[in-house]
Amino acid sequence: MNRFLDIRSYLKAPALAFRSLRYRNFRYFFFGQFISLPGVWIQNIALGWLVYRLTDSELMLGVVGFAGQIPSLLLTPIAGVFADRLAKRRILIITQSMSMFIALGMAWLILSGRIEVWHIVLSAVLNGMSVAFDTPFRHAFLVDMIPNREDLPNAIALNSTLFNSARFIGPPVGGLLIAWGGEGFCFLVNGLSYIAVILSLFAMKLAPFIARVSQTTIFSDLYSGLRYAHRTKHIRILLIMVSLTSLIGLPFQVFMPVFAQEVFLGNAQTLGYLTGSIGAGALTGAFFLASRRTIKSIPNIIFISACMFSIGLISFSLSSSLFFSLMILTVTGFGMVVQFASSNTIIQTVVDDNMRGRVMALYSMSFLGITPLGSLLTGALAEWIGAPATLTITGSICLMAALWFFGKKDTIRKIIA
C-alpha cells in the first residue's frame, strides 16, 4: 500500500511543480518568457565568443562582464525603491523594449561589419542599466500575478526553471548560429524574441494600480530598506552568502570561451556544449525546487548545493577531459541555481510586503551587482595565472563560504519552521 502511495505521489509531481500556471497572468508571463529568454542566452554565448575573437584576451572578457553588470550594483537599490512605488508592468514593458532595441542595434553593427570593441562595452552598459531596473520589478511583480501566497514559492521556482531552461536551450543553439552565420544572427534572434514577452505583458488583466504616495525621499526609503535587511538576521545571512558566492563564484561563466578554445581546443559549438551543461544542471535544480511542497528543509539544501557548486568549480578547473567536464558542469549548474533560488524563495516568503521591492533589489544587487566586481578581479587574475588556476582558487573560497553558512543555517530554520 505504501509503495502504491509513493508511486501516486511520483506521478503527481509534475502537476505539483507547475501548479502556479493555473493563474492566467502568470501563465501569460511564463510563456512569453519561455520564448524570449532563450534569445538572451543565445546572445550571451555570442557576446563572449565575439569579445574573445576580437581581442584574444581573458581580461577583456572580464571587462565586458564588468561593464554589463556594474549598473546593477549602482542602480538596483534605487530601482527597488521605485518597485515599491510604481506600476510594475509599465516599467517591465519599458525595460524589455530597451533591451530589444539594444540587441537589434548590435545585430546591425555586427552584420554590417562595423562592430568595434567600444560598441560592445557601451551596449553592455546600456543593457545592464535595463536589467538593473528590470530585475527587482520582475521579482516584485510575481506577487501581483500570484494571488495565493501559498503558491508564491512554486512561482519563484518555476521562474527559475524557466530561466534555466533557456540557459540549457540557448547556448547550443547560439553555437550553431555562430557557426552558420556569425554572432550577428544571435543578436538578431534575441532582439526579435523580446516581442513575445512584451505582448504577454500587454495581454495581462491586472487590478488598477493605486500609486503609493510616499512622504519620504528616495534615499530615505533606500536607507530604511538597508536597515530592515541588516536588522533582520536571517535575511542578512542569506544576502551575505549570496554576495560572497556572486563575487567569487559566478564569474566562472565568463571564462567558458577560454576553456572551449584553449583547454579543449574546440570552437563555438564546444562553448555551446559547456554553457548548455551548466544550463542542464540548473534546469534540473530549478525543477527539483518547484516540486517541493514546503520550504522547511531549504536551509540544509542551500548548504548542500553550495558545496556542490564549490566542489564542481574545483573539479572543472582540474579537468582536461571534455566529457568529464560536461558532467562536472551539470553538477555545478545544479548547485548554483538551487543555492540562489532557495535563498530567493526564503527571502520572498518572509519579507514584509511594504519592503519587498527594496529587499528584492538588495538580493538582485547581491546576485547581479556584485558579480561584475568579481568578473574584473578574476579576469585580471586569470590574465596572470590562467583561467584554470583562477577557478581552483575561487572554488576553494566558495567552499569556505559554504562552511561558514553551515554554522548559521539553524537561525534561518527557526524562522521558517
N, C-alpha and C positions, 0 to 999 in steps of 0.2 A: 504493500500500500504506500509506504513512504517513498519507495522507488518511483511509483506511478506519479506521486505528487511532485517529485523532483523533475521528472520529465515534463509534466504540465507547466511547471514554473519556467523551465528552459524554453518551452515553446512560446510562453507569454513574453519573454524578454524583449523581442523586437518591438511589440506593441507598447511595452512599458518604456522602452528607450525613446520612442517617437510620440509620446502622449501629448507633448506641447503643440503638436501640429494641428490639434483639433481647434485651436484658436485661429480665426480667419486672418487677422492682421499678421500674426507671427508666421502663418503658413505662406502668405504672400512674400513677406520679408525673406523667409528661408529659401524659397525657390528663386527669388530674384538674386540673392547672394550665391545660390548654387550655380547660376550661370555666370555671374560676374567674377567671383573670387578665383577660379582657375586662371582667368586672364591676368590677375595680379601676379601669380606665381610664374606664369609664362613670361611676363615682363621681367620679374626678378632674376630669373635664370639668364635672360638675355642681357640684363644690365651688368651682371658680374662678368659674363663672357666678353661683352663689349669693352668694359674697362680693362680687363686683363689683356685683350687682344691689342688695344691701342697703346697701352703703357707698359705691359710686361712687368708690373710692379705690385708686390703684396701690399706695400704701403698705400698705394692709390686705391686698392680695394678697401682698405680701412678708412681712407679719407672720404670716399664716396659713401660708405656706410655711415660714417660720422655726419656727413652733410645731410643725408636723408633722415636721420633720426634725432639730431640735435634740436630741431624745432619742438619735438615732443617734450624735451627737458625744460625748455623755456616757456612754451605756450600752453601745455596741457593743464597745469594748475589753474591758469586763468580761464581756460575753456571749461573746466569743471565748475567754476563759479557760475558761468553763463548756462551750463547744463541744468542748474537748479532754478534758472530764471526764464529761459526762452523755450519756444516751441521746438521740440527736438526734431520732429520730422522735417521742418523747414530747413534747419541747419544741415541735416544729413543730405538733403537734396542739393544744397549748395556745395558741400564738400565733395560729394560724389561727382558732381558736374565738373568741379575744378580738376579733380584727378583725371577725368575723362579727357579734358582739353589738353592737359599736360602730356598724357600718353600719345594723343593724336599728333601733337606738335613734335614730339620726339620721333615718332614714326616718319613724319615728313622729312625731318632733318637727316635721319639715317638713310632713308630710301633715296633721297636726292643727293647723297654723298657730301652733305655739308657739315656733318657731325664733328664736333671737336670736344675735347675733354671738359672745357669750361661749360659747354652746353649740358653735359651730363651732371656736373656738380650743381649747376643752377636749377635744373629740373628736379634733382633730388631734394634740394632745399624747399622748393615750392610745393612738391608733393608731400614732403614732411610736414609743412605747415597745414596742409589739408588734413593729413592723418592726425595731427595733434589735436584738432578740433573734432574730427570725426569719431575718434575712439571713445572719449568719455561720454559724448552724446549717444553713441551706439549702445554702450553698456547701460546707461541710464534709461534708454528708450525701451529696453526689454520689459521694464515694469509696466509701461503703458500698453504693451502688447499682450501681457500675461495677467489677466485679472485675478487668477487664483494663485496666491503666493506659494502654495504647496508645490506648484509646478515650476516655480522660478529656477530652482537648481537644475531641473531637467532641461529647461530652455537654455540656461547657460552652457550646460554640457553639450546640447545639440548645436549651439552656436559654435562651440569649439570643434565639434565633429565636422561641421560644415567647412570651417577654416582649414582643418587638416585634411579633409577630403580634397580640397583644392591644392593643398601642399603635395598631396600624393599624385594627383592627376596632372597638374600644371607643368612641373619640371620636365618629365619625359616628353610631353607634347612640345614644350619650349625647345628642348634639344633637337627634336625632329624639324621644327620650323626654322631653327638656326641653320641646320644642315641643308634644308631645302631652299630657303630664300634669304637667310640672313636675319640679323637681330631686328631690323625694321618691321618685319611682319609680326613679330611678337608684340611690339608696342602697339601696332595697329589692331591686333586681335583684342588686346587688353582695353584699348580705348573704346572699341565698339561694345565690349561686354558690359560696360557701365550702364548702357541703356536699359538693361533688364532690371537692375536694382532701382534705378530712378523711376521707372514705370511702376514697380511694385510699391514704392513709397507713395506715389500719387494715387494708387488704387485703394489704399487703406481707408477704412472708416473709423475715425477716432472721435472721441468726445471733444467738444470745443475746448480749445486751450484757454485757460484762465491765467493771465500773466501775474506772476507774484511781484507785487510792488515792494521792493526792498528799501528799508530805511537806513541801510548801511552801505558803505562803499564796497567796490570790488575787492580792494585789498584787505578790508576788514573781514569780508566773507572768506577770503582766501586764508587769512590768519586763523579764523575760527575753525576752518576745516583742518588745517595743520595741527591746531591744538587738540581738536577732537581725536584725530588719528593718533597723536602722541600719547594722550592720556588713556586711550582705550588699549589696554595692554595687548590683547590678543590680535588686534588689527596691527599694532606696531610691530609685533613679532613677525607676522606674515609679510608686511611690507619690507622689513629688513631682509628677510630671506629672499624675497623676490628680487630686491635690489642687488644683493650680492651675486645671485645667480645670473642676473641680466648683465651686470658689469663684467663678470669674469667668464661666464659660460656661454651665453648666447652668441657672442661674436664669432664662435667657431664656424658659423654658416658662411661667413664672407670668404673663408679660405677654401671652400669647395672647388673653385676653379683651379687653385694651385694643386690640390690633391689630384684632381682629374687629369691635369696636363703634366705635372712634374713627377708625381709619385706613381700614378697608374698609367702614364704615357698614353692617355686617351684623348677624346675630343669632346665636343659639346654634348653628344649623346651620353658619354660617360658621366659628365656633370649632371645630366638629367637623371641618370640612374642613382647617383649619390644623393641628390636632393630628394628624389622620389622615395628613396628608402627611409629618409627621415620622416617624410610625409606618411608613409605606410605605418610606421610605428606610432606616429602622432595620431593618426586616424583610429587605430586600434585602441589607443589610450583614451581618446575622447569618447568612443562608443562604450568603452568599459565604464566610464563615469556616468554616461547617460543612462545606463542600465541599472544603476544603483537606486535603491528605494530611499535610503536615509543618508545623512552626512556624518553620522556618529563616528565612523571609522576613518574619516578623512585625514585627521592629523597623522595617524600611522601611515596612511597612503602617501602623504606628502613626503615623509621621511624616506620611505622605501623607494619612491620614484626619484627623489633627489639623489639617492645612492646609485640607482640605475643610470641616471644621466651622467653622473660624475665618472663612474667606472667605465661607462661607454665611451666617454671622451678620451680617457687614458688609453683604453684598448684600441680605439680607432687610430690614435696618434702613433701607436707602435706597430700597426698592421701594414704589411706590404702586399697583401692578397686582396684583390678587388672583391671577390666573392665573400670572403670573411668580413671585409669592411662593410659591405652592404648589409649583412646580418647584424653587425655591431651597430650601425646607424639606425636600424629599425628599433633596436632596444633603446638607443639613445633618444630617438624621437618619442618613443612611448614615455620614457621617464620625464622628458622635457615638458610635454603637453599635460601630463597628469599632474605634475607638480604645480604648474602655473594655473591650470583650470581649476584644480582643487582649492588653491588659495583664493582665486576669484569667487568660487562658489561660497566659501565660508564668509568672505567679506560682504558679498551681496546679501547673504542671508541674515547677518547680524547687524548691519549698518542701519542707523536711523534714516528714515526716508528724507528728512529735510537736509541730510548731509550726504545723500547718495551720490549726487553729481560730483561733489568736491572730493569725496573719498575715492570714487572710481577714477577720478582724474589722477589722484596720487598713485593709485595702483597702475594706471596706464603709464604714468611718468616713471614708476619703478620698473615697469616691464619694457617700455619702449624708449623712454627718455634717457635712462642710464646706459643703455646698450651702446649708443654712439661713442661715449667716452671709452668704453671697453674696446670698441672697434678700432679707435685711434691708438689706444695703448697696445693692444695685441697686434695691430698692424705694424707698428714700429718695432715691437719685439720680434715678430716673425721676419721682418726685413733683416734683423741682426742675427738671430739664431735659427731661423727657418720655421715654417708652419707646423711640422710635426712636433718639434720640441716645445713650441709655444702651447699647443693643445695638451701636452703632457703636464705642463705646469698649471694651466688653467683648470684642467680636470681635477688635479690634486687639491687645489684651493677650494673648488666647489664641493669636494668630498669633506673637507674640514667644515665648510658651512653646513652641510647636512648633519654632521655630528653635533654641531652647535644647536641646530634646531631640535635634535633628539632630546636634549635637556630641557627644551621649552614647550614641547608638544602637549604636555599634560595641562598646561594653562589654557590652551585652546580647547582641549577636550572637555574641560569642566564647563565652558560656556555653552557648547552645543549639545551637551548630554541631555 
